[in-house]
Amino acid sequence: MKANAWLPKKSSAPSASTWPEPALRITRFPSLTESQFLGCAAAFVDSLTGELNAAALALRRLEGRAKGSGFSFEMALDAHRYGALIVIDRWADLVRRFGPHVRLSEELRMIEECPARVQAAEDVLGRANQLLDVSAGYDSGVVEACLLAFQSVASNFSEERESAERYARLGPLLPGEYSDARRIFSEDLAAR
C-alpha cells in the first residue's frame, strides 16, 4: 500500500519503522479457501459500513456548529473517518497476501479489482478528510459533501457486499470455516 497525504509517512531509514504493520491474526493462516476469503469479505463490508455510518452520524450531529463546539462528536467523527481508512488498508493487505492464491468463482472479480477500488476509496476519503480539516465549521455544504463521499466509498465495494449478502442467505448452512474466518478478520479489523 503506498503512502497517502492524509496518513503518516513511512520512514525511509533502513532500521527505523514509524509505520507498524498491523498484526492481523488471519494472516497466520497458510492459505485461505474461497469460503474463508468470502467470510473475510463479509467482515470487511460490515466493518467498513459500520465506520462510515458512525462517521456520518457524528457528522450529522455536528451540522451547523463551529469547530470545537462539539468535542465528543468531533472525536467520534475523527475516530470513524480514520477507522474507515484503517479497515480499507487491512482489506487491501489481506487481498494482497491471499488474493493471488484464492480461486474464486468466475463471477467474483473482487480480487483483481481490489487495488483500483482501494485507491479510489482512499482518494475519496482523503478529499473528504481534507475538506473537514480545512473547514471553519460544519455547515450543511461540508456535511452533505462528506456524506456523499461516504456513500461513494460504500458503493465502491458493491461486489464484496453482494457476495456477503449471497452467502448470508445460507444462514445455518454456512460452512464453519466461513464463520471462523469472518470472526477472526472482524476482530482484526476492530483492533486499533
C-alpha angles and dihedrals in degrees: 000000000000122000119261131209093248096050128069115273121250115241117251092205111116096228102031129078122188092169109067117207112239113254096230111185091203090066089066087075111099090222141344129236121221090260093051092046091051089050088056090048089054091050090050094051092047093048095045092048090049093051093046093046092048091049090049092050093051090047092051089053089053095049112128094013131114120242112277095025096099105036098168092048090047090052090050091048092051093046093052100039090053091038088061089056091050092050091050092048092051091049089052090050092051093048091046091052101041106016098087090053101044118093107212127183113272094253091060110083096160095114095053093044097042099096092052093044093048092049092049092048092048091049093051094045090045091055092047091049091049090050091051092047096052098040118102091217146347102277119169094260093056092044094049092047091052093045089052089050091052091050091048091053092049093050090048089073096048094130092057089048093050093050090049091050092047092052093044089062088069089069110172090009092068111124114254091235090058092053093044094050091046091052094047094047091045088057090047091052093048094051114101 
